[in-house]
Amino acid sequence: MDIVFCTDKNYIMPTGVLMTSICVNNACHDIMFHVVCNPNVTQNDKDDLTSITLKYGKKIAFYNVDAASVTDFSVGRKGQPGHITIATYYRLLLPILLPQEVKKVLYLDSDIIVRGDIGPLFDTDLGNAAVGAVADMSEGQIYMYNRLRYSYQFGYFNAGVLLINLEYWRKNNILGECVEFAKQYPERIKLHDQDILNYLLRERKRALPLTYNFQEGFLYTEVAVSLEKYEDEIFATESDPAIIHYTAIKPWFKLCDNPYRGVFLEYKSLTKWKDMPLVPVTLKEKLKKICIKYGILNFAVRSYRNIKLN
């Protein structure tokens, strides 16, 4: 099983916690971790991640990439999320970074915890699809399709968990398509490569169950109108999601009150970072939480349901 992360120095700890959660819950699988690194990742950082694989009997390889490799893409433009770094675009380089014999990979964002066996996910037959992905919690927001200029009937996926058909990407030069779109339509791109991939792969994807990317927006007291078609699946999954994705305030921040925060802290306690204090609250995070609570962002209702995990 080939699993990929793209990280910079700021996300080494969360990446290590994620790796630990994968190893604990997938002891029976042979796993090769591929870690695509920003230049600010040090050898000590790499050694910390390597020690996790040695502890659990897995393998790891590192790939060094710098910003010059993704100069056709941009971050920090007006309207784009401030927490996103250039490392988010590194996953577009996977077809040329990874060995040619690697035909399929599971890409995971670092703000994720894996709670279950992901063998069935990795074994999903993609057929001629370029990617397998879970619907984004904002999928029903019409303005997104208006901005990207494609029909809402194709849906919109979250790029934090991607089962990538590398063989298809190489044969069809998906990287080249991404570069061309970014050059031609920079004004359409707000959510970076997630927007680009949704536009380009809108008819070349396979939908995956919500359990494989259970996001913040699925946890609110009242399910948003835009997610009503997933309501039964959300309620059936909430007590035992295979993959938790902390898409809003991260669980290593003091301000986080996500119902699944304790899951992250549980796996953090198994790592060398177990005594690392939670990140203090900043004014920016306080304002973000206020926006979330009072529906200033995408969703109308922001309080969490009372969720108990199995």
N, C-alpha and C positions, 0 to 999 in steps of 0.2 A: 504494500500500500504506500503510494507516494503522496506526501502531504506537504504543502507549501505555505510559508509565511513570508510576508514582506515587512521589514521592520527598520526602525532607526533606534538610536540609543534610548530615546524616551519610552520606547515600548518593549525593552528587553525584559523587564520584570513581568508584565502581562503575558508576553510570549512564553516565558518560562512556566508561568502558572498554567497557561493553556496546554503546553506540551505535557506537563505533569498530569493534567486531567485526562488527556488522550491516553497516555501510557497506563494509568491506573485502570481505566475502563476498557482497554483494548490489549490486554496482556497476551492474548492468544494470537495476535496478528504480527507479522513481520512488517515493520514500519520504517520507511526512509523519510526523514524530515529534510526538506530543502528550504534553507533560510536565505532569502534575498536581502542583502544588507546595504543600508545607506553608509557612506564613508565615515560617519561619526560613530559607527559601531566598532568598539575596540576588540583587541584580542582577548582581553579579560572577559568582555561580554560574551564572546563566542565560547570561551572556556566554560562559562557558567551554564550556557545552554547545552554544551557537549556533556557536561557532568550529569545532566538529567538523562540523556540517552544511555550513558554508561550505567547508571543506576538501574534502569528498567530494561536494558538489553535491546535498545533500538539503535538506529544509525542516523547520522546527520551529515549534511554537506552545506557549505556556505558559498554564496555567490555575491561578489562585490560589484555594486553598481553605483554610478554617480549621476548627478543631475544632468550631466551632458548627454546621457543616454535617452533622456525624455524631454529634450528641449522643445519638441513640437507641442508639448502639453503645458498647461499653466495651472498654478494655484494662487490664491490670494486675490483673485479678481473680485470686483464688487458683486455681492450676492452669493458668493461661494462660502461654504462653511469654513470657519476660521481654524478648526482643529485639524483639518486635513493637510497633510504634508505631501511633498512630491513623491514620497515612497509609495503612495497609493497607485501610481501609474506603473510601478515596477512589474505588477502582475501581467501587464500587457506584453512584457518581454519574455515571458516564460517559454514560448515556442523556440526562441533562439538561445536562451540561457541554459535550459535543462538539456541533459543528454538526449540524443535522438531516439534512443531506445525507450525512453519514457513516453508512453502514448497517452496516458490519462493521469491527471493529478486532481487532488482535492485541495483547493485553495481555501484558507481560513483567515479572516481578520484576526488581529491579536486581542480584541475586546470580546472574546468568546470563551465559553467553557463547554467542554464536551462531557456529557453525563452518561453516555451509553456506548454500545457497540456501534461503530460507524462502518463496519464491514459491509452490511447491506447497502449503505449509501454509496460506498466506493464501487460496489459491484453492480450498481444500476447500469443497465444497458442504454447507452445514449444513442445507439444507432447512428443516424446521419446528423444528429443534433450537434451543434457546436458547444453547447453548455447545458448543464442541469442546474437549476436555481429555484429558490423559494420566492414567492410573491413578497414584494416590499410592503411594509405597513402603511405606506402612502399610495399604494397602487391605484386606489379609486379616485385620486385627486386629479380632476380633469385638466387643471392648469399645467400639469407636468407634460401631458400629451400635446397641449397647445404649444408649449415652449419647445418641445423636441420635434413637433410637427409630424406625428404619426397617430394612427387611430387607437383609441383606448381599448378596442377589442383585443389588441395584442397583449395587453397587460404590461406590468413593469416589475422587474425582479430586484431583489436586494443582492448586491455583489459581495457581501461579506462572507458568504459560503457559495463557492462555485465548484461544481464538478466539471472540469475542463477537458474536452476532447482535443488534446494537443495535436493528434494526428490530423484532425480536421482543420485546426487553426493553421498548421503548417501548409497543408495542401491548398488552402483557400486564402492564404496571406491575410489573416484577420488583423495582424499587427499593422500591415500596410493600410487596410481599410480604416483602422482607428486613427492612424496618423492623418490620413486624408480628410476624415470627418473633422478632426480637431482643427486642422488648418482652414477648412472651408467655413465652418460654422461655430466659431468660438463663442459667439453671443448666445448660443442655445445651451451651452454647457454650464450647469450650476453644480451638479453632483459628480463632476469629474468623470473618470472612466466608467462609473456606473451608468451615467447618462449615455455615454458613447456606446457601451456594450448593449444597452437596452434598445437603442435605435437600430444598430447594425444587426443584432441577433434576434430581433422581434419575431421573426418567422423561422428561426433556427435554434430553438431552445426546447428543453424538456422541463416541465413543471415538477418540482419535488415537494413532498409533504412538508407542512409547516414545522413539524417536529425537528427538522434538520436546520432550522434557522429561526428560532422562536424569539421574536423581537419585542422591544419595549411597547410598541403600539398595540400589541395583542393583550396587554395586561391591565388596561384601564377599566374602571368600574363599568362603564357602558361602552360596548364595542362601537366604534365609529361607523357611521352610515356607509362609508366607503369600503368597510370590511365586512358588511353583513353577510355576503355570500360565503365567508369563511367562518361564520359564527360557531357552527356546530363543531368544526374541526378545532377551532381555538379552545373551546371549552373542554373538548375531549383530550387535548394535548397538554393543557396548562399544568397538570399535576405531575407530568413525567416527560418533559421535552428532552430529546436526545442532545440537542445543541442549543445553548442559551446565548443570545447575542445582546450585549449591553449597548444598545444603539443611542442612548441618551447620555446622561451623566454616568461616568464610569465608576465601577464598584470600588476602585482604590481611592476615590475622593470621599472625604468626610460627609459631604452633602448628599451622597447617593442614598435613596431610600427604595430602590428597586426591590421587590419581594424576593428576588433571587440573589440578592447581594451576598447572603450567607454562603451560597454555593461557591462563589469566587473565593471568599475568605477561607473556606474549608480547604480548598486546594492550595491556596497561598500558604497555609500553615504547614504544608508538606514540603515546602521549598526553602532554599537558602534565604529567601526574602520574608520569611515568616514574621520577623520582628521589625520589618520596615514599617514605619508609621504611615497612616493614611495621609493623602495629600490634603493640606489645609484648604479651606474654602476661600476662593477668590471672589472679588466683586463680579467678575464675568460669569462665574459659575452660579452665584446667587441670582443674577439677573436671568440666566438661562433657566433656572428652576422656576422662577416666577412666571416666565413665559410659558413653560410647560404646564404649570399648575392651572393657570388661568386661560389656557387655550389660545394664547397669542400666536403660537406656531400652528402646525397643520391640523391638530385634532381638537375637538370641542371639549372633551372631558379628560381630565388629567389625573384624577385620583386612582389608586390601584385597587383591584379586587383583593379580597382576602384569599390568598392562594397557599395551599399546603402541598408540598412536594411528596411524592411517594418515595 
